Amino acid sequence: MVHKHGPGKKEQATRRHPVGRQVIRHGFDTLRPMRRPDVEARARTGAWAGKALCQISPNCRPCGPVVYHPAMSDLTARTLRLITFCLASPFVFAAPQDLRAVQDAVANWLDVQLAPTPGASYRLGEIDNRLRLDGCLQLDLQLPQGYRLVGKTMVRVRCIEGARWAVNYPVTVSILATYYVAARPLASGRTLQMGDLAPQQGDLAQLPGSVILDPAMAVGRVLNSAVSQGGALRGEMLRAATSVRQNQRVRVVFHLDGLEVTNEGVALNNAAVGEVVRVRVGNNQIVSGVALENGRVQASQ
């Protein structure tokens, strides 16, 4: 602003600088700021602090000297010192976790887990791309409790170094395998033979978990219920064939001090191999044992 004085006096002008009053001689002369020792000391201290932070922080990137102009207010100086600290800190403005890296980790884990399983394949699902996770240095992957690695399932991904978070990644696993069905209509109580079974190819993800995959698991066992032709055979449909029948004469095997002693007796109940059977031996004593094949009973100790 220009101030005019009364008549007869030489016009002069004064201007104010943001720091202090400027002395003007002979009209508009060169501006010279007044020196303020406290501001200069603050500038030197702030610059030293910024340099020290950059020396101790591995994430600091040199971007030229930090200059504190003497004209800065106390608030501006404090703000710049705070910004310098934030830029030097390794924990501020950390890069977010790349979700594609998480997806790649899940794919690699599935490759390893499914390698021993013939006919296995998988399809990766997606997680919300709006999800923001802190950058992670090491991931841990495992199957969540209660899940199977077949069909629609989840892979648990946890960050164990660099951050603390966990997400469930959706995947679909298909396993093409041979399972066995009834080759003809089969009645309840039938003891299965190899000719009663027919192989079938299918995705285990679409089948019950107890489906028969090995014919040895079915041959010689007895059906608990009737099965139509083409029906999948399951473990819960089968029971062991009866090895010992009630009133059947059996041989009871005793082991005494490393010796095997046998005695004849009469079975008091039906029993399949591995089931408990009670036997009356020659002196009318009743003993219990485990039914074996060929009419033999292993006496309990």
PEBEL-V195558 format. One record per residue. N is the residue number from 0. SS is DSSP state (~ for helix, > for strand, _ for the rest). Layout:
BEGIN
n=N ss=SS
n=N ss=SS
END
This chain:
BEGIN
n=0 ss=_
n=1 ss=_
n=2 ss=_
n=3 ss=_
n=4 ss=_
n=5 ss=_
n=6 ss=_
n=7 ss=_
n=8 ss=_
n=9 ss=_
n=10 ss=_
n=11 ss=_
n=12 ss=_
n=13 ss=_
n=14 ss=_
n=15 ss=>
n=16 ss=_
n=17 ss=_
n=18 ss=_
n=19 ss=_
n=20 ss=>
n=21 ss=_
n=22 ss=_
n=23 ss=_
n=24 ss=_
n=25 ss=_
n=26 ss=_
n=27 ss=_
n=28 ss=_
n=29 ss=_
n=30 ss=_
n=31 ss=_
n=32 ss=_
n=33 ss=_
n=34 ss=_
n=35 ss=_
n=36 ss=~
n=37 ss=~
n=38 ss=~
n=39 ss=~
n=40 ss=~
n=41 ss=~
n=42 ss=~
n=43 ss=~
n=44 ss=~
n=45 ss=~
n=46 ss=~
n=47 ss=~
n=48 ss=~
n=49 ss=~
n=50 ss=~
n=51 ss=~
n=52 ss=~
n=53 ss=~
n=54 ss=~
n=55 ss=~
n=56 ss=_
n=57 ss=_
n=58 ss=_
n=59 ss=_
n=60 ss=_
n=61 ss=_
n=62 ss=_
n=63 ss=_
n=64 ss=_
n=65 ss=_
n=66 ss=_
n=67 ss=_
n=68 ss=_
n=69 ss=_
n=70 ss=_
n=71 ss=_
n=72 ss=_
n=73 ss=~
n=74 ss=~
n=75 ss=~
n=76 ss=~
n=77 ss=~
n=78 ss=~
n=79 ss=~
n=80 ss=~
n=81 ss=~
n=82 ss=~
n=83 ss=~
n=84 ss=~
n=85 ss=~
n=86 ss=~
n=87 ss=~
n=88 ss=_
n=89 ss=_
n=90 ss=_
n=91 ss=_
n=92 ss=_
n=93 ss=_
n=94 ss=_
n=95 ss=>
n=96 ss=_
n=97 ss=_
n=98 ss=~
n=99 ss=~
n=100 ss=~
n=101 ss=~
n=102 ss=~
n=103 ss=~
n=104 ss=~
n=105 ss=~
n=106 ss=~
n=107 ss=~
n=108 ss=~
n=109 ss=~
n=110 ss=~
n=111 ss=~
n=112 ss=~
n=113 ss=~
n=114 ss=_
n=115 ss=_
n=116 ss=_
n=117 ss=_
n=118 ss=_
n=119 ss=>
n=120 ss=>
n=121 ss=>
n=122 ss=>
n=123 ss=>
n=124 ss=_
n=125 ss=_
n=126 ss=_
n=127 ss=_
n=128 ss=_
n=129 ss=_
n=130 ss=_
n=131 ss=_
n=132 ss=_
n=133 ss=>
n=134 ss=_
n=135 ss=_
n=136 ss=_
n=137 ss=>
n=138 ss=>
n=139 ss=>
n=140 ss=>
n=141 ss=>
n=142 ss=_
n=143 ss=_
n=144 ss=_
n=145 ss=_
n=146 ss=_
n=147 ss=_
n=148 ss=_
n=149 ss=_
n=150 ss=>
n=151 ss=>
n=152 ss=>
n=153 ss=>
n=154 ss=>
n=155 ss=>
n=156 ss=>
n=157 ss=>
n=158 ss=>
n=159 ss=>
n=160 ss=>
n=161 ss=_
n=162 ss=_
n=163 ss=_
n=164 ss=_
n=165 ss=>
n=166 ss=>
n=167 ss=>
n=168 ss=>
n=169 ss=>
n=170 ss=>
n=171 ss=>
n=172 ss=>
n=173 ss=>
n=174 ss=>
n=175 ss=>
n=176 ss=>
n=177 ss=>
n=178 ss=>
n=179 ss=>
n=180 ss=>
n=181 ss=>
n=182 ss=_
n=183 ss=_
n=184 ss=_
n=185 ss=>
n=186 ss=_
n=187 ss=_
n=188 ss=_
n=189 ss=_
n=190 ss=>
n=191 ss=_
n=192 ss=_
n=193 ss=~
n=194 ss=~
n=195 ss=~
n=196 ss=>
n=197 ss=>
n=198 ss=>
n=199 ss=>
n=200 ss=>
n=201 ss=>
n=202 ss=>
n=203 ss=~
n=204 ss=~
n=205 ss=~
n=206 ss=_
n=207 ss=_
n=208 ss=_
n=209 ss=_
n=210 ss=>
n=211 ss=_
n=212 ss=_
n=213 ss=_
n=214 ss=~
n=215 ss=~
n=216 ss=~
n=217 ss=_
n=218 ss=_
n=219 ss=_
n=220 ss=>
n=221 ss=>
n=222 ss=>
n=223 ss=_
n=224 ss=_
n=225 ss=_
n=226 ss=>
n=227 ss=_
n=228 ss=_
n=229 ss=_
n=230 ss=_
n=231 ss=>
n=232 ss=_
n=233 ss=>
n=234 ss=~
n=235 ss=~
n=236 ss=~
n=237 ss=>
n=238 ss=>
n=239 ss=>
n=240 ss=_
n=241 ss=>
n=242 ss=>
n=243 ss=>
n=244 ss=_
n=245 ss=_
n=246 ss=_
n=247 ss=_
n=248 ss=>
n=249 ss=>
n=250 ss=>
n=251 ss=>
n=252 ss=>
n=253 ss=>
n=254 ss=>
n=255 ss=>
n=256 ss=_
n=257 ss=_
n=258 ss=>
n=259 ss=>
n=260 ss=>
n=261 ss=>
n=262 ss=>
n=263 ss=>
n=264 ss=>
n=265 ss=>
n=266 ss=>
n=267 ss=_
n=268 ss=_
n=269 ss=_
n=270 ss=>
n=271 ss=>
n=272 ss=_
n=273 ss=_
n=274 ss=_
n=275 ss=>
n=276 ss=>
n=277 ss=>
n=278 ss=>
n=279 ss=>
n=280 ss=>
n=281 ss=_
n=282 ss=_
n=283 ss=_
n=284 ss=_
n=285 ss=>
n=286 ss=>
n=287 ss=>
n=288 ss=>
n=289 ss=>
n=290 ss=>
n=291 ss=_
n=292 ss=_
n=293 ss=_
n=294 ss=_
n=295 ss=>
n=296 ss=>
n=297 ss=>
n=298 ss=>
n=299 ss=_
n=300 ss=_
END
